[in-house]
Amino acid sequence: MRQLDHDNIIKLYEVYEGEKSVYLVLDYVQGGELFTFIKSKKSYSEETARKIMKGVLSGLAHCHSKHIAHRDLKPENLILVLL
């Protein structure tokens, strides 16, 4: 994750290892899961869907350009930033 520097990918700053745990220091992102957003709306515009997918696909393309694959890509693992 330290190789990744992209607006649509959370930034990893530091990793601390304890005896039984690993602690990751990441950006604080307030907004919630994409899955929760989708479920909370009866409908949303094509423009909203386009913006979300553009961000997801842009971040994913950056990962792939660094030969990194996301092994569990699903709406529950994507966090929205509220603007």
mmCIF file of the N, C-alpha and C atoms, coordinates in Angstrom:
data_MODEL
# 
_entry.id   MODEL 
# 
loop_
_atom_site.group_PDB 
_atom_site.id 
_atom_site.type_symbol 
_atom_site.label_atom_id 
_atom_site.label_alt_id 
_atom_site.label_comp_id 
_atom_site.label_asym_id 
_atom_site.label_entity_id 
_atom_site.label_seq_id 
_atom_site.pdbx_PDB_ins_code 
_atom_site.Cartn_x 
_atom_site.Cartn_y 
_atom_site.Cartn_z 
_atom_site.occupancy 
_atom_site.B_iso_or_equiv 
_atom_site.pdbx_formal_charge 
_atom_site.auth_seq_id 
_atom_site.auth_comp_id 
_atom_site.auth_asym_id 
_atom_site.auth_atom_id 
_atom_site.pdbx_PDB_model_num 
ATOM 1   N N  . MET A 1 1  ? 0.819   -1.205  0.000   1.00 0.00 ? 1  MET A N  1 
ATOM 2   C CA . MET A 1 1  ? 0.000   0.000   0.000   1.00 0.00 ? 1  MET A CA 1 
ATOM 3   C C  . MET A 1 1  ? 0.857   1.260   0.000   1.00 0.00 ? 1  MET A C  1 
ATOM 4   N N  . ARG A 1 2  ? 2.057   1.152   0.488   1.00 0.00 ? 2  ARG A N  1 
ATOM 5   C CA . ARG A 1 2  ? 2.920   2.341   0.522   1.00 0.00 ? 2  ARG A CA 1 
ATOM 6   C C  . ARG A 1 2  ? 3.291   2.820   -0.873  1.00 0.00 ? 2  ARG A C  1 
ATOM 7   N N  . GLN A 1 3  ? 3.209   1.939   -1.859  1.00 0.00 ? 3  GLN A N  1 
ATOM 8   C CA . GLN A 1 3  ? 3.511   2.311   -3.241  1.00 0.00 ? 3  GLN A CA 1 
ATOM 9   C C  . GLN A 1 3  ? 2.412   3.157   -3.870  1.00 0.00 ? 3  GLN A C  1 
ATOM 10  N N  . LEU A 1 4  ? 1.233   3.140   -3.275  1.00 0.00 ? 4  LEU A N  1 
ATOM 11  C CA . LEU A 1 4  ? 0.066   3.760   -3.891  1.00 0.00 ? 4  LEU A CA 1 
ATOM 12  C C  . LEU A 1 4  ? -0.095  5.208   -3.452  1.00 0.00 ? 4  LEU A C  1 
ATOM 13  N N  . ASP A 1 5  ? -0.154  6.090   -4.421  1.00 0.00 ? 5  ASP A N  1 
ATOM 14  C CA . ASP A 1 5  ? -0.387  7.508   -4.162  1.00 0.00 ? 5  ASP A CA 1 
ATOM 15  C C  . ASP A 1 5  ? -1.420  7.985   -5.173  1.00 0.00 ? 5  ASP A C  1 
ATOM 16  N N  . HIS A 1 6  ? -2.682  7.945   -4.760  1.00 0.00 ? 6  HIS A N  1 
ATOM 17  C CA . HIS A 1 6  ? -3.790  8.266   -5.661  1.00 0.00 ? 6  HIS A CA 1 
ATOM 18  C C  . HIS A 1 6  ? -4.923  8.875   -4.851  1.00 0.00 ? 6  HIS A C  1 
ATOM 19  N N  . ASP A 1 7  ? -5.631  9.820   -5.430  1.00 0.00 ? 7  ASP A N  1 
ATOM 20  C CA . ASP A 1 7  ? -6.719  10.508  -4.719  1.00 0.00 ? 7  ASP A CA 1 
ATOM 21  C C  . ASP A 1 7  ? -7.833  9.572   -4.272  1.00 0.00 ? 7  ASP A C  1 
ATOM 22  N N  . ASN A 1 8  ? -8.029  8.457   -4.964  1.00 0.00 ? 8  ASN A N  1 
ATOM 23  C CA . ASN A 1 8  ? -9.135  7.557   -4.659  1.00 0.00 ? 8  ASN A CA 1 
ATOM 24  C C  . ASN A 1 8  ? -8.708  6.313   -3.885  1.00 0.00 ? 8  ASN A C  1 
ATOM 25  N N  . ILE A 1 9  ? -7.508  6.344   -3.332  1.00 0.00 ? 9  ILE A N  1 
ATOM 26  C CA . ILE A 1 9  ? -7.007  5.220   -2.543  1.00 0.00 ? 9  ILE A CA 1 
ATOM 27  C C  . ILE A 1 9  ? -6.540  5.747   -1.194  1.00 0.00 ? 9  ILE A C  1 
ATOM 28  N N  . ILE A 1 10 ? -7.020  5.117   -0.131  1.00 0.00 ? 10 ILE A N  1 
ATOM 29  C CA . ILE A 1 10 ? -6.639  5.526   1.213   1.00 0.00 ? 10 ILE A CA 1 
ATOM 30  C C  . ILE A 1 10 ? -5.121  5.383   1.378   1.00 0.00 ? 10 ILE A C  1 
ATOM 31  N N  . LYS A 1 11 ? -4.523  6.322   2.078   1.00 0.00 ? 11 LYS A N  1 
ATOM 32  C CA . LYS A 1 11 ? -3.069  6.359   2.241   1.00 0.00 ? 11 LYS A CA 1 
ATOM 33  C C  . LYS A 1 11 ? -2.650  5.632   3.516   1.00 0.00 ? 11 LYS A C  1 
ATOM 34  N N  . LEU A 1 12 ? -1.653  4.758   3.388   1.00 0.00 ? 12 LEU A N  1 
ATOM 35  C CA . LEU A 1 12 ? -1.052  4.064   4.527   1.00 0.00 ? 12 LEU A CA 1 
ATOM 36  C C  . LEU A 1 12 ? 0.173   4.857   4.967   1.00 0.00 ? 12 LEU A C  1 
ATOM 37  N N  . TYR A 1 13 ? 0.183   5.270   6.237   1.00 0.00 ? 13 TYR A N  1 
ATOM 38  C CA . TYR A 1 13 ? 1.289   6.075   6.750   1.00 0.00 ? 13 TYR A CA 1 
ATOM 39  C C  . TYR A 1 13 ? 2.299   5.258   7.553   1.00 0.00 ? 13 TYR A C  1 
ATOM 40  N N  . GLU A 1 14 ? 1.803   4.337   8.355   1.00 0.00 ? 14 GLU A N  1 
ATOM 41  C CA . GLU A 1 14 ? 2.701   3.605   9.248   1.00 0.00 ? 14 GLU A CA 1 
ATOM 42  C C  . GLU A 1 14 ? 2.077   2.265   9.626   1.00 0.00 ? 14 GLU A C  1 
ATOM 43  N N  . VAL A 1 15 ? 2.925   1.318   9.975   1.00 0.00 ? 15 VAL A N  1 
ATOM 44  C CA . VAL A 1 15 ? 2.491   0.006   10.450  1.00 0.00 ? 15 VAL A CA 1 
ATOM 45  C C  . VAL A 1 15 ? 3.224   -0.276  11.756  1.00 0.00 ? 15 VAL A C  1 
ATOM 46  N N  . TYR A 1 16 ? 2.452   -0.642  12.780  1.00 0.00 ? 16 TYR A N  1 
ATOM 47  C CA . TYR A 1 16 ? 3.019   -1.021  14.074  1.00 0.00 ? 16 TYR A CA 1 
ATOM 48  C C  . TYR A 1 16 ? 2.604   -2.451  14.372  1.00 0.00 ? 16 TYR A C  1 
ATOM 49  N N  . GLU A 1 17 ? 3.555   -3.246  14.805  1.00 0.00 ? 17 GLU A N  1 
ATOM 50  C CA . GLU A 1 17 ? 3.263   -4.644  15.126  1.00 0.00 ? 17 GLU A CA 1 
ATOM 51  C C  . GLU A 1 17 ? 3.403   -4.871  16.623  1.00 0.00 ? 17 GLU A C  1 
ATOM 52  N N  . GLY A 1 18 ? 2.332   -5.410  17.211  1.00 0.00 ? 18 GLY A N  1 
ATOM 53  C CA . GLY A 1 18 ? 2.361   -5.822  18.604  1.00 0.00 ? 18 GLY A CA 1 
ATOM 54  C C  . GLY A 1 18 ? 2.552   -7.324  18.673  1.00 0.00 ? 18 GLY A C  1 
ATOM 55  N N  . GLU A 1 19 ? 2.453   -7.867  19.863  1.00 0.00 ? 19 GLU A N  1 
ATOM 56  C CA . GLU A 1 19 ? 2.619   -9.313  20.007  1.00 0.00 ? 19 GLU A CA 1 
ATOM 57  C C  . GLU A 1 19 ? 1.497   -10.089 19.328  1.00 0.00 ? 19 GLU A C  1 
ATOM 58  N N  . LYS A 1 20 ? 0.266   -9.550  19.412  1.00 0.00 ? 20 LYS A N  1 
ATOM 59  C CA . LYS A 1 20 ? -0.888  -10.264 18.865  1.00 0.00 ? 20 LYS A CA 1 
ATOM 60  C C  . LYS A 1 20 ? -1.656  -9.466  17.820  1.00 0.00 ? 20 LYS A C  1 
ATOM 61  N N  . SER A 1 21 ? -1.206  -8.248  17.527  1.00 0.00 ? 21 SER A N  1 
ATOM 62  C CA . SER A 1 21 ? -1.960  -7.380  16.617  1.00 0.00 ? 21 SER A CA 1 
ATOM 63  C C  . SER A 1 21 ? -1.026  -6.604  15.704  1.00 0.00 ? 21 SER A C  1 
ATOM 64  N N  . VAL A 1 22 ? -1.582  -6.195  14.586  1.00 0.00 ? 22 VAL A N  1 
ATOM 65  C CA . VAL A 1 22 ? -0.902  -5.285  13.670  1.00 0.00 ? 22 VAL A CA 1 
ATOM 66  C C  . VAL A 1 22 ? -1.771  -4.046  13.562  1.00 0.00 ? 22 VAL A C  1 
ATOM 67  N N  . TYR A 1 23 ? -1.169  -2.875  13.717  1.00 0.00 ? 23 TYR A N  1 
ATOM 68  C CA . TYR A 1 23 ? -1.902  -1.611  13.677  1.00 0.00 ? 23 TYR A CA 1 
ATOM 69  C C  . TYR A 1 23 ? -1.475  -0.835  12.441  1.00 0.00 ? 23 TYR A C  1 
ATOM 70  N N  . LEU A 1 24 ? -2.473  -0.417  11.660  1.00 0.00 ? 24 LEU A N  1 
ATOM 71  C CA . LEU A 1 24 ? -2.222  0.366   10.457  1.00 0.00 ? 24 LEU A CA 1 
ATOM 72  C C  . LEU A 1 24 ? -2.662  1.805   10.697  1.00 0.00 ? 24 LEU A C  1 
ATOM 73  N N  . VAL A 1 25 ? -1.814  2.760   10.379  1.00 0.00 ? 25 VAL A N  1 
ATOM 74  C CA . VAL A 1 25 ? -2.176  4.174   10.472  1.00 0.00 ? 25 VAL A CA 1 
ATOM 75  C C  . VAL A 1 25 ? -2.556  4.614   9.061   1.00 0.00 ? 25 VAL A C  1 
ATOM 76  N N  . LEU A 1 26 ? -3.849  4.905   8.883   1.00 0.00 ? 26 LEU A N  1 
ATOM 77  C CA . LEU A 1 26 ? -4.406  5.247   7.574   1.00 0.00 ? 26 LEU A CA 1 
ATOM 78  C C  . LEU A 1 26 ? -5.060  6.621   7.627   1.00 0.00 ? 26 LEU A C  1 
ATOM 79  N N  . ASP A 1 27 ? -5.377  7.168   6.461   1.00 0.00 ? 27 ASP A N  1 
ATOM 80  C CA . ASP A 1 27 ? -6.196  8.378   6.405   1.00 0.00 ? 27 ASP A CA 1 
ATOM 81  C C  . ASP A 1 27 ? -7.515  8.131   7.115   1.00 0.00 ? 27 ASP A C  1 
ATOM 82  N N  . TYR A 1 28 ? -8.030  9.164   7.763   1.00 0.00 ? 28 TYR A N  1 
ATOM 83  C CA . TYR A 1 28 ? -9.381  9.082   8.333   1.00 0.00 ? 28 TYR A CA 1 
ATOM 84  C C  . TYR A 1 28 ? -10.351 9.477   7.235   1.00 0.00 ? 28 TYR A C  1 
ATOM 85  N N  . VAL A 1 29 ? -11.284 8.596   6.930   1.00 0.00 ? 29 VAL A N  1 
ATOM 86  C CA . VAL A 1 29 ? -12.251 8.847   5.865   1.00 0.00 ? 29 VAL A CA 1 
ATOM 87  C C  . VAL A 1 29 ? -13.653 8.750   6.456   1.00 0.00 ? 29 VAL A C  1 
ATOM 88  N N  . GLN A 1 30 ? -14.380 9.838   6.393   1.00 0.00 ? 30 GLN A N  1 
ATOM 89  C CA . GLN A 1 30 ? -15.737 9.872   6.925   1.00 0.00 ? 30 GLN A CA 1 
ATOM 90  C C  . GLN A 1 30 ? -16.712 9.827   5.753   1.00 0.00 ? 30 GLN A C  1 
ATOM 91  N N  . GLY A 1 31 ? -17.649 8.931   5.807   1.00 0.00 ? 31 GLY A N  1 
ATOM 92  C CA . GLY A 1 31 ? -18.617 8.847   4.736   1.00 0.00 ? 31 GLY A CA 1 
ATOM 93  C C  . GLY A 1 31 ? -19.353 7.531   4.702   1.00 0.00 ? 31 GLY A C  1 
ATOM 94  N N  . GLY A 1 32 ? -18.713 6.462   5.110   1.00 0.00 ? 32 GLY A N  1 
ATOM 95  C CA . GLY A 1 32 ? -19.376 5.171   5.146   1.00 0.00 ? 32 GLY A CA 1 
ATOM 96  C C  . GLY A 1 32 ? -19.144 4.339   3.907   1.00 0.00 ? 32 GLY A C  1 
ATOM 97  N N  . GLU A 1 33 ? -19.645 3.122   3.977   1.00 0.00 ? 33 GLU A N  1 
ATOM 98  C CA . GLU A 1 33 ? -19.463 2.164   2.891   1.00 0.00 ? 33 GLU A CA 1 
ATOM 99  C C  . GLU A 1 33 ? -20.328 2.509   1.684   1.00 0.00 ? 33 GLU A C  1 
ATOM 100 N N  . LEU A 1 34 ? -19.828 2.187   0.512   1.00 0.00 ? 34 LEU A N  1 
ATOM 101 C CA . LEU A 1 34 ? -20.608 2.334   -0.711  1.00 0.00 ? 34 LEU A CA 1 
ATOM 102 C C  . LEU A 1 34 ? -21.873 1.480   -0.622  1.00 0.00 ? 34 LEU A C  1 
ATOM 103 N N  . PHE A 1 35 ? -21.766 0.297   -0.041  1.00 0.00 ? 35 PHE A N  1 
ATOM 104 C CA . PHE A 1 35 ? -22.918 -0.599  0.096   1.00 0.00 ? 35 PHE A CA 1 
ATOM 105 C C  . PHE A 1 35 ? -24.045 0.075   0.872   1.00 0.00 ? 35 PHE A C  1 
ATOM 106 N N  . THR A 1 36 ? -23.726 0.737   1.977   1.00 0.00 ? 36 THR A N  1 
ATOM 107 C CA . THR A 1 36 ? -24.724 1.436   2.792   1.00 0.00 ? 36 THR A CA 1 
ATOM 108 C C  . THR A 1 36 ? -25.367 2.558   1.997   1.00 0.00 ? 36 THR A C  1 
ATOM 109 N N  . PHE A 1 37 ? -24.563 3.285   1.229   1.00 0.00 ? 37 PHE A N  1 
ATOM 110 C CA . PHE A 1 37 ? -25.087 4.362   0.389   1.00 0.00 ? 37 PHE A CA 1 
ATOM 111 C C  . PHE A 1 37 ? -26.075 3.817   -0.633  1.00 0.00 ? 37 PHE A C  1 
ATOM 112 N N  . ILE A 1 38 ? -25.719 2.730   -1.290  1.00 0.00 ? 38 ILE A N  1 
ATOM 113 C CA . ILE A 1 38 ? -26.588 2.133   -2.310  1.00 0.00 ? 38 ILE A CA 1 
ATOM 114 C C  . ILE A 1 38 ? -27.915 1.686   -1.691  1.00 0.00 ? 38 ILE A C  1 
ATOM 115 N N  . LYS A 1 39 ? -27.839 1.025   -0.536  1.00 0.00 ? 39 LYS A N  1 
ATOM 116 C CA . LYS A 1 39 ? -29.050 0.529   0.121   1.00 0.00 ? 39 LYS A CA 1 
ATOM 117 C C  . LYS A 1 39 ? -29.943 1.660   0.639   1.00 0.00 ? 39 LYS A C  1 
ATOM 118 N N  . SER A 1 40 ? -29.354 2.800   1.012   1.00 0.00 ? 40 SER A N  1 
ATOM 119 C CA . SER A 1 40 ? -30.123 3.883   1.606   1.00 0.00 ? 40 SER A CA 1 
ATOM 120 C C  . SER A 1 40 ? -30.932 4.683   0.583   1.00 0.00 ? 40 SER A C  1 
ATOM 121 N N  . LYS A 1 41 ? -30.597 4.549   -0.669  1.00 0.00 ? 41 LYS A N  1 
ATOM 122 C CA . LYS A 1 41 ? -31.263 5.311   -1.729  1.00 0.00 ? 41 LYS A CA 1 
ATOM 123 C C  . LYS A 1 41 ? -32.267 4.427   -2.466  1.00 0.00 ? 41 LYS A C  1 
ATOM 124 N N  . LYS A 1 42 ? -33.455 4.979   -2.722  1.00 0.00 ? 42 LYS A N  1 
ATOM 125 C CA . LYS A 1 42 ? -34.400 4.254   -3.583  1.00 0.00 ? 42 LYS A CA 1 
ATOM 126 C C  . LYS A 1 42 ? -33.905 4.302   -5.017  1.00 0.00 ? 42 LYS A C  1 
ATOM 127 N N  . SER A 1 43 ? -33.330 5.432   -5.363  1.00 0.00 ? 43 SER A N  1 
ATOM 128 C CA . SER A 1 43 ? -32.717 5.578   -6.685  1.00 0.00 ? 43 SER A CA 1 
ATOM 129 C C  . SER A 1 43 ? -31.692 6.709   -6.607  1.00 0.00 ? 43 SER A C  1 
ATOM 130 N N  . TYR A 1 44 ? -30.815 6.717   -7.552  1.00 0.00 ? 44 TYR A N  1 
ATOM 131 C CA . TYR A 1 44 ? -29.855 7.804   -7.662  1.00 0.00 ? 44 TYR A CA 1 
ATOM 132 C C  . TYR A 1 44 ? -29.584 8.020   -9.138  1.00 0.00 ? 44 TYR A C  1 
ATOM 133 N N  . SER A 1 45 ? -29.066 9.169   -9.438  1.00 0.00 ? 45 SER A N  1 
ATOM 134 C CA . SER A 1 45 ? -28.937 9.570   -10.836 1.00 0.00 ? 45 SER A CA 1 
ATOM 135 C C  . SER A 1 45 ? -27.802 8.832   -11.539 1.00 0.00 ? 45 SER A C  1 
ATOM 136 N N  . GLU A 1 46 ? -27.875 8.835   -12.827 1.00 0.00 ? 46 GLU A N  1 
ATOM 137 C CA . GLU A 1 46 ? -26.805 8.266   -13.641 1.00 0.00 ? 46 GLU A CA 1 
ATOM 138 C C  . GLU A 1 46 ? -25.511 9.035   -13.387 1.00 0.00 ? 46 GLU A C  1 
ATOM 139 N N  . GLU A 1 47 ? -25.624 10.330  -13.165 1.00 0.00 ? 47 GLU A N  1 
ATOM 140 C CA . GLU A 1 47 ? -24.456 11.167  -12.879 1.00 0.00 ? 47 GLU A CA 1 
ATOM 141 C C  . GLU A 1 47 ? -23.759 10.720  -11.591 1.00 0.00 ? 47 GLU A C  1 
ATOM 142 N N  . THR A 1 48 ? -24.539 10.423  -10.553 1.00 0.00 ? 48 THR A N  1 
ATOM 143 C CA . THR A 1 48 ? -23.974 9.944   -9.293  1.00 0.00 ? 48 THR A CA 1 
ATOM 144 C C  . THR A 1 48 ? -23.277 8.610   -9.506  1.00 0.00 ? 48 THR A C  1 
ATOM 145 N N  . ALA A 1 49 ? -23.918 7.692   -10.199 1.00 0.00 ? 49 ALA A N  1 
ATOM 146 C CA . ALA A 1 49 ? -23.317 6.382   -10.485 1.00 0.00 ? 49 ALA A CA 1 
ATOM 147 C C  . ALA A 1 49 ? -22.035 6.544   -11.296 1.00 0.00 ? 49 ALA A C  1 
ATOM 148 N N  . ARG A 1 50 ? -22.046 7.455   -12.253 1.00 0.00 ? 50 ARG A N  1 
ATOM 149 C CA . ARG A 1 50 ? -20.864 7.701   -13.088 1.00 0.00 ? 50 ARG A CA 1 
ATOM 150 C C  . ARG A 1 50 ? -19.701 8.210   -12.243 1.00 0.00 ? 50 ARG A C  1 
ATOM 151 N N  . LYS A 1 51 ? -19.962 9.149   -11.352 1.00 0.00 ? 51 LYS A N  1 
ATOM 152 C CA . LYS A 1 51 ? -18.900 9.702   -10.506 1.00 0.00 ? 51 LYS A CA 1 
ATOM 153 C C  . LYS A 1 51 ? -18.304 8.632   -9.590  1.00 0.00 ? 51 LYS A C  1 
ATOM 154 N N  . ILE A 1 52 ? -19.170 7.829   -9.006  1.00 0.00 ? 52 ILE A N  1 
ATOM 155 C CA . ILE A 1 52 ? -18.690 6.759   -8.118  1.00 0.00 ? 52 ILE A CA 1 
ATOM 156 C C  . ILE A 1 52 ? -17.844 5.766   -8.899  1.00 0.00 ? 52 ILE A C  1 
ATOM 157 N N  . MET A 1 53 ? -18.347 5.301   -10.027 1.00 0.00 ? 53 MET A N  1 
ATOM 158 C CA . MET A 1 53 ? -17.618 4.299   -10.813 1.00 0.00 ? 53 MET A CA 1 
ATOM 159 C C  . MET A 1 53 ? -16.321 4.869   -11.387 1.00 0.00 ? 53 MET A C  1 
ATOM 160 N N  . LYS A 1 54 ? -16.322 6.133   -11.754 1.00 0.00 ? 54 LYS A N  1 
ATOM 161 C CA . LYS A 1 54 ? -15.094 6.747   -12.267 1.00 0.00 ? 54 LYS A CA 1 
ATOM 162 C C  . LYS A 1 54 ? -14.014 6.725   -11.186 1.00 0.00 ? 54 LYS A C  1 
ATOM 163 N N  . GLY A 1 55 ? -14.380 7.041   -9.947  1.00 0.00 ? 55 GLY A N  1 
ATOM 164 C CA . GLY A 1 55 ? -13.425 7.012   -8.849  1.00 0.00 ? 55 GLY A CA 1 
ATOM 165 C C  . GLY A 1 55 ? -12.921 5.610   -8.562  1.00 0.00 ? 55 GLY A C  1 
ATOM 166 N N  . VAL A 1 56 ? -13.842 4.654   -8.530  1.00 0.00 ? 56 VAL A N  1 
ATOM 167 C CA . VAL A 1 56 ? -13.467 3.256   -8.268  1.00 0.00 ? 56 VAL A CA 1 
ATOM 168 C C  . VAL A 1 56 ? -12.528 2.746   -9.356  1.00 0.00 ? 56 VAL A C  1 
ATOM 169 N N  . LEU A 1 57 ? -12.902 2.945   -10.602 1.00 0.00 ? 57 LEU A N  1 
ATOM 170 C CA . LEU A 1 57 ? -12.105 2.422   -11.708 1.00 0.00 ? 57 LEU A CA 1 
ATOM 171 C C  . LEU A 1 57 ? -10.769 3.144   -11.846 1.00 0.00 ? 57 LEU A C  1 
ATOM 172 N N  . SER A 1 58 ? -10.722 4.424   -11.528 1.00 0.00 ? 58 SER A N  1 
ATOM 173 C CA . SER A 1 58 ? -9.470  5.173   -11.563 1.00 0.00 ? 58 SER A CA 1 
ATOM 174 C C  . SER A 1 58 ? -8.499  4.637   -10.509 1.00 0.00 ? 58 SER A C  1 
ATOM 175 N N  . GLY A 1 59 ? -8.998  4.422   -9.302  1.00 0.00 ? 59 GLY A N  1 
ATOM 176 C CA . GLY A 1 59 ? -8.164  3.852   -8.242  1.00 0.00 ? 59 GLY A CA 1 
ATOM 177 C C  . GLY A 1 59 ? -7.703  2.442   -8.576  1.00 0.00 ? 59 GLY A C  1 
ATOM 178 N N  . LEU A 1 60 ? -8.599  1.647   -9.118  1.00 0.00 ? 60 LEU A N  1 
ATOM 179 C CA . LEU A 1 60 ? -8.268  0.273   -9.492  1.00 0.00 ? 60 LEU A CA 1 
ATOM 180 C C  . LEU A 1 60 ? -7.214  0.239   -10.607 1.00 0.00 ? 60 LEU A C  1 
ATOM 181 N N  . ALA A 1 61 ? -7.342  1.120   -11.583 1.00 0.00 ? 61 ALA A N  1 
ATOM 182 C CA . ALA A 1 61 ? -6.352  1.195   -12.663 1.00 0.00 ? 61 ALA A CA 1 
ATOM 183 C C  . ALA A 1 61 ? -4.981  1.568   -12.115 1.00 0.00 ? 61 ALA A C  1 
ATOM 184 N N  . HIS A 1 62 ? -4.959  2.458   -11.116 1.00 0.00 ? 62 HIS A N  1 
ATOM 185 C CA . HIS A 1 62 ? -3.678  2.830   -10.495 1.00 0.00 ? 62 HIS A CA 1 
ATOM 186 C C  . HIS A 1 62 ? -3.061  1.617   -9.800  1.00 0.00 ? 62 HIS A C  1 
ATOM 187 N N  . CYS A 1 63 ? -3.875  0.870   -9.067  1.00 0.00 ? 63 CYS A N  1 
ATOM 188 C CA . CYS A 1 63 ? -3.376  -0.357  -8.422  1.00 0.00 ? 63 CYS A CA 1 
ATOM 189 C C  . CYS A 1 63 ? -2.790  -1.311  -9.461  1.00 0.00 ? 63 CYS A C  1 
ATOM 190 N N  . HIS A 1 64 ? -3.513  -1.523  -10.529 1.00 0.00 ? 64 HIS A N  1 
ATOM 191 C CA . HIS A 1 64 ? -3.061  -2.441  -11.572 1.00 0.00 ? 64 HIS A CA 1 
ATOM 192 C C  . HIS A 1 64 ? -1.777  -1.954  -12.234 1.00 0.00 ? 64 HIS A C  1 
ATOM 193 N N  . SER A 1 65 ? -1.623  -0.643  -12.362 1.00 0.00 ? 65 SER A N  1 
ATOM 194 C CA . SER A 1 65 ? -0.395  -0.098  -12.966 1.00 0.00 ? 65 SER A CA 1 
ATOM 195 C C  . SER A 1 65 ? 0.823   -0.391  -12.092 1.00 0.00 ? 65 SER A C  1 
ATOM 196 N N  . LYS A 1 66 ? 0.592   -0.640  -10.802 1.00 0.00 ? 66 LYS A N  1 
ATOM 197 C CA . LYS A 1 66 ? 1.673   -0.987  -9.862  1.00 0.00 ? 66 LYS A CA 1 
ATOM 198 C C  . LYS A 1 66 ? 1.740   -2.504  -9.632  1.00 0.00 ? 66 LYS A C  1 
ATOM 199 N N  . HIS A 1 67 ? 1.001   -3.252  -10.454 1.00 0.00 ? 67 HIS A N  1 
ATOM 200 C CA . HIS A 1 67 ? 0.941   -4.716  -10.359 1.00 0.00 ? 67 HIS A CA 1 
ATOM 201 C C  . HIS A 1 67 ? 0.388   -5.178  -9.009  1.00 0.00 ? 67 HIS A C  1 
ATOM 202 N N  . ILE A 1 68 ? -0.623  -4.455  -8.524  1.00 0.00 ? 68 ILE A N  1 
ATOM 203 C CA . ILE A 1 68 ? -1.309  -4.791  -7.284  1.00 0.00 ? 68 ILE A CA 1 
ATOM 204 C C  . ILE A 1 68 ? -2.756  -5.112  -7.628  1.00 0.00 ? 68 ILE A C  1 
ATOM 205 N N  . ALA A 1 69 ? -3.246  -6.243  -7.139  1.00 0.00 ? 69 ALA A N  1 
ATOM 206 C CA . ALA A 1 69 ? -4.630  -6.642  -7.373  1.00 0.00 ? 69 ALA A CA 1 
ATOM 207 C C  . ALA A 1 69 ? -5.391  -6.587  -6.051  1.00 0.00 ? 69 ALA A C  1 
ATOM 208 N N  . HIS A 1 70 ? -6.601  -6.071  -6.085  1.00 0.00 ? 70 HIS A N  1 
ATOM 209 C CA . HIS A 1 70 ? -7.475  -6.064  -4.907  1.00 0.00 ? 70 HIS A CA 1 
ATOM 210 C C  . HIS A 1 70 ? -8.207  -7.400  -4.917  1.00 0.00 ? 70 HIS A C  1 
ATOM 211 N N  . ARG A 1 71 ? -8.073  -8.165  -3.851  1.00 0.00 ? 71 ARG A N  1 
ATOM 212 C CA . ARG A 1 71 ? -8.624  -9.524  -3.842  1.00 0.00 ? 71 ARG A CA 1 
ATOM 213 C C  . ARG A 1 71 ? -10.033 -9.605  -3.287  1.00 0.00 ? 71 ARG A C  1 
ATOM 214 N N  . ASP A 1 72 ? -10.590 -8.494  -2.833  1.00 0.00 ? 72 ASP A N  1 
ATOM 215 C CA . ASP A 1 72 ? -11.931 -8.545  -2.249  1.00 0.00 ? 72 ASP A CA 1 
ATOM 216 C C  . ASP A 1 72 ? -12.686 -7.261  -2.577  1.00 0.00 ? 72 ASP A C  1 
ATOM 217 N N  . LEU A 1 73 ? -12.801 -6.980  -3.858  1.00 0.00 ? 73 LEU A N  1 
ATOM 218 C CA . LEU A 1 73 ? -13.429 -5.751  -4.316  1.00 0.00 ? 73 LEU A CA 1 
ATOM 219 C C  . LEU A 1 73 ? -14.949 -5.912  -4.309  1.00 0.00 ? 73 LEU A C  1 
ATOM 220 N N  . LYS A 1 74 ? -15.611 -5.183  -3.403  1.00 0.00 ? 74 LYS A N  1 
ATOM 221 C CA . LYS A 1 74 ? -17.065 -5.210  -3.288  1.00 0.00 ? 74 LYS A CA 1 
ATOM 222 C C  . LYS A 1 74 ? -17.506 -3.924  -2.594  1.00 0.00 ? 74 LYS A C  1 
ATOM 223 N N  . PRO A 1 75 ? -18.779 -3.547  -2.746  1.00 0.00 ? 75 PRO A N  1 
ATOM 224 C CA . PRO A 1 75 ? -19.245 -2.275  -2.179  1.00 0.00 ? 75 PRO A CA 1 
ATOM 225 C C  . PRO A 1 75 ? -19.016 -2.137  -0.671  1.00 0.00 ? 75 PRO A C  1 
ATOM 226 N N  . GLU A 1 76 ? -18.993 -3.235  0.062   1.00 0.00 ? 76 GLU A N  1 
ATOM 227 C CA . GLU A 1 76 ? -18.764 -3.182  1.510   1.00 0.00 ? 76 GLU A CA 1 
ATOM 228 C C  . GLU A 1 76 ? -17.337 -2.753  1.839   1.00 0.00 ? 76 GLU A C  1 
ATOM 229 N N  . ASN A 1 77 ? -16.418 -2.905  0.901   1.00 0.00 ? 77 ASN A N  1 
ATOM 230 C CA . ASN A 1 77 ? -15.016 -2.566  1.133   1.00 0.00 ? 77 ASN A CA 1 
ATOM 231 C C  . ASN A 1 77 ? -14.614 -1.251  0.493   1.00 0.00 ? 77 ASN A C  1 
ATOM 232 N N  . LEU A 1 78 ? -15.567 -0.508  -0.014  1.00 0.00 ? 78 LEU A N  1 
ATOM 233 C CA . LEU A 1 78 ? -15.284 0.791   -0.621  1.00 0.00 ? 78 LEU A CA 1 
ATOM 234 C C  . LEU A 1 78 ? -15.910 1.879   0.248   1.00 0.00 ? 78 LEU A C  1 
ATOM 235 N N  . ILE A 1 79 ? -15.108 2.873   0.611   1.00 0.00 ? 79 ILE A N  1 
ATOM 236 C CA . ILE A 1 79 ? -15.554 3.950   1.497   1.00 0.00 ? 79 ILE A CA 1 
ATOM 237 C C  . ILE A 1 79 ? -15.784 5.218   0.674   1.00 0.00 ? 79 ILE A C  1 
ATOM 238 N N  . LEU A 1 80 ? -16.896 5.868   0.935   1.00 0.00 ? 80 LEU A N  1 
ATOM 239 C CA . LEU A 1 80 ? -17.203 7.120   0.259   1.00 0.00 ? 80 LEU A CA 1 
ATOM 240 C C  . LEU A 1 80 ? -16.692 8.302   1.080   1.00 0.00 ? 80 LEU A C  1 
ATOM 241 N N  . VAL A 1 81 ? -16.244 9.320   0.395   1.00 0.00 ? 81 VAL A N  1 
ATOM 242 C CA . VAL A 1 81 ? -15.883 10.571  1.046   1.00 0.00 ? 81 VAL A CA 1 
ATOM 243 C C  . VAL A 1 81 ? -17.024 11.548  0.807   1.00 0.00 ? 81 VAL A C  1 
ATOM 244 N N  . LEU A 1 82 ? -17.553 12.100  1.873   1.00 0.00 ? 82 LEU A N  1 
ATOM 245 C CA . LEU A 1 82 ? -18.634 13.058  1.739   1.00 0.00 ? 82 LEU A CA 1 
ATOM 246 C C  . LEU A 1 82 ? -18.060 14.427  1.406   1.00 0.00 ? 82 LEU A C  1 
ATOM 247 N N  . LEU A 1 83 ? -18.514 15.001  0.321   1.00 0.00 ? 83 LEU A N  1 
ATOM 248 C CA . LEU A 1 83 ? -18.046 16.340  -0.090  1.00 0.00 ? 83 LEU A CA 1 
ATOM 249 C C  . LEU A 1 83 ? -19.154 17.342  0.076   1.00 0.00 ? 83 LEU A C  1 
# 
